């Protein structure tokens, strides 16, 4: 980890430091004293940190940490108080900048947990950490899951929806089922060209899912959203999981001729709409009581 912000967030969340390299003692004064005593402190020349750093303008502070265990982390009280029964599943997100930005949106929306399937970039890779801006230490991240183990990390009774980027006119043409098995951030992958009931499967065993615009009613607690990567998109396993829970395709309409949305942008749009719907539903229940 590089820089005061990331290192301070990691220490406060209970991540275990091994070694902190610093160019001046002043850098250490910005960190919690009790926490840095657990690490080996090594004063080095700023030129050395410049050599090791991935940053264009290093801050003179670099830390080596054990990879955090989500079960042992102490996430900020404000984050826990704002947590919603909203989960994110990342499927084939391979761009480090995109994944870091997605994690930042997940933390901002109050996601309860983020699951990363095999095929996603390592969330602890330096570029992901920088793009996450501390999100790694605000929301539990469970990585390298195969699709068979994903349900074991989801709450009972959850509905799984998939973010889509299909032509919005498909909604009008096919009533409830889109033409293709699209994914957020990419052009659609074609499945069965005919509308089919939700419980039937299209070509290559890909289930057809009812589709709706992302701003229509879909977020019923608990709910998970799957975001696919821009190159490989959604896995057939993601679509099967959504179908097995009665999930929907959440279509983000774009202007005709615009091929796709960036997957991180799509994640932000859908997660914050999910947050809005969950909070609105909670308020309606409070009003009734």
Secondary structure by P-SEA (a helix, b strand, c coil): cccaaaaaaaaaacccccbbbbcccccccccccccccccbbbbbcaaaaaaaccccccccbbbbbcccccccccccaaaaaacccbbbbbcccccaaaaaaaaaaaaaacccbbbbcccccccccaaaaaaaccccccbbbbccccccccccccccbbbbbbbbbccccccccccccccccccccccccccccccccccccccccbbbbbbbccccccccccbbbbbbcccccccaaaaaaaaaabbbbbccccccccccccaaaaaaaaaaaaaaaaaaaaaaaaaac
